[in-house]
Amino acid sequence: MILGEISTWELAAMIAAFIASGLVRGFNGGAGANFITAPVVALIIGPREGVPIIILLNLISNIQVMPGALSHTDWWRMLPVGIAAMATAPLGAWILLAVDEDTMRRIVAATSIVLALLLLTGWRYRGPRGLPIRIGVGGLGGMITGAVSMGGPPVFLYLLSGPGSAVEQRANFLAFGVLVQIGAIISFAVSGLITMNLLLLAAILFVPFTLSCW
């Protein structure tokens, strides 16, 4: 979609969604934040432009707050999760490109509902916590991130089932976010999804989103 084709009300709806998402992201590190923006942006401009914008703005916001979280991050636990997510993000990007846009709109909406309900139930993972599980959780999160931008819940639920204070859990989730978003952005760039039109719209949404994150 060309930037000039977006109406004032559509732009206002996207700004409102990013403000609400930014408040959630700033509070808990981003778990569930994209449930707000993904359906709105996918409906207005389509998932193939909407998902890269969401991931790009999330990456910028995470990089801004990550320095304060570095000392609290359990890198021994999070590196396998993050590397696996980076490896599978291209698969998600391929799904985003391969599936019809109208179908992807429905997939984005359904994914946001299902994952939001899963978080709402309060379910916690109680199984083993070895390296294969970390790789599996990260891989699932990476694929979902690349496809619909909402890959956080599998990792968030895994982290919440383990030890760690709220500060440590938030830092760990931020570390996952930075790694998976780098992988996704590289995939989008290689696929030709990062256009000047997309960057202009992202620049407009950047200010309200970043201020609400802080």
Secondary structure as GFF3:
##gff-version 3
##sequence-region A 1 214
A	DSSP	three_ten_helix	3	5	.	.	.	ID=ss1
A	DSSP	alpha_helix	8	28	.	.	.	ID=ss2
A	DSSP	alpha_helix	34	45	.	.	.	ID=ss3
A	DSSP	alpha_helix	47	69	.	.	.	ID=ss4
A	DSSP	three_ten_helix	70	72	.	.	.	ID=ss5
A	DSSP	alpha_helix	75	98	.	.	.	ID=ss6
A	DSSP	alpha_helix	101	121	.	.	.	ID=ss7
A	DSSP	alpha_helix	131	148	.	.	.	ID=ss8
A	DSSP	alpha_helix	152	160	.	.	.	ID=ss9
A	DSSP	alpha_helix	166	191	.	.	.	ID=ss10
A	DSSP	alpha_helix	196	213	.	.	.	ID=ss11
###
